[in-house]
């Protein structure tokens, strides 16, 4: 029998989590490289790849879906022009996670989440 797998909740409300991951994805697509904790990076990776896939699809509906998630309109334009062309032949796997080591304050595992060139 299949069972549901619990997702990490990080002790935050769902609206806070949604806003946080929208910010992370917007920054990742804008700067193409961010440093964050491992659990946040793993959750943000799938969302960022979905936005790039929407950019590859093109079309008005895909653009509106991306704009409903990405905060900055300039970043959305970048996804539909630059990133869509860069990953046109790539079937997926647009991001890479590289471990950096523990954070000094609380020992959380820090990683670098970046777009593959």
N, C-alpha and C positions, 0 to 999 in steps of 0.2 A: 504494500500500500504506500502510495506517495504521500509525503507530508510536506507542509509548508516550511520554508526556511525563514527564520526570523531575521529581519534586517536590523542593523544597529541604529538606535534611536538617539544616541548622544545626549539624552536628557533635555532636549529642546522641543519646543512646540513644532507642529508640522509647518506652520506658516514661516517660522524662523528658519527651519531647515530649507524650505523651498527658496527663500530669499538668499540664504547663504550659498546654496549650490548654483543659483542663477548668477550671483556675483563671481563665484569661482570660475564658472564656464565662460562668462563674458571676459574676465581677465585673461584666462588661458587663451582664448581665441584672439584677443587683442594683442597681448604681449608674446604669445606662443611659448611661454615658459613661466611656471609659477612654482613656488616652494610652499608646501603645506604638509599636514600630517598624512599618514598612510591611509587611514580609513576615509578621510575626506577625498583624497585623490582617487581612491578606488570607486567611490560613488560618483564623483564628478566626471570620471573618464567616460563612462557610458553615455552620460548626457551630452558631453562635448562631441563624441562620435556621432550621436544622433543629429546634432546640429550641422555637422559637416556633411552627413548624408543628405539632409534636407537641401543644403547648398548645391550638392551634386545633382539633385533632382531638378532644381530650377523651378520655374513656374510661380505663379502668383500665390497659390495656396501654400506651397512650401515656404515662400518668403514670409507670408503672414504668420505661419506656425512658428518660424524661427524668431520673428519679431515679438511674438507673444512671450518668448522665453528669454531672449537676449535683451539686456537693458539698453545698450548703446546701438544706435542705428548705424553708425560708422562701422562698428564691428560686424554687424549683420551684412553690410555691403561687402566687407572684406571676405566674409564666409562665402558669399555668392559669386564673387569675382575671382579673387586670388586663390583662396583655399580650394574652391571647387575645381579650378584648372589644375592645381598642383596634385590633387588626389583623384583625378579623373580616371586613371587606369588602376588605381589601388582599390581592391574590394573591401577593405576594412583595416582596422589596426592603425589608426591615425595618430595614436598617442603612445608615449613611452613613460614608464615610471622607473626612476633611478633612486635607490635608497641613499640617504646622506648620513644617517646615524641618529642618535638620540638628541633631543632638544635639551639644553642645559637646565632649564627651569623645572620641568616636570618629567623628563625622560621619555616623552612621546617620540615615536619613530617618525623622523622627518624624511620626506621624499621630494624629488623634483619631478613635476609633471610637465612634459613638453610635447609639442607636436613633432612628429617624425618629418624629416626633410625629404 
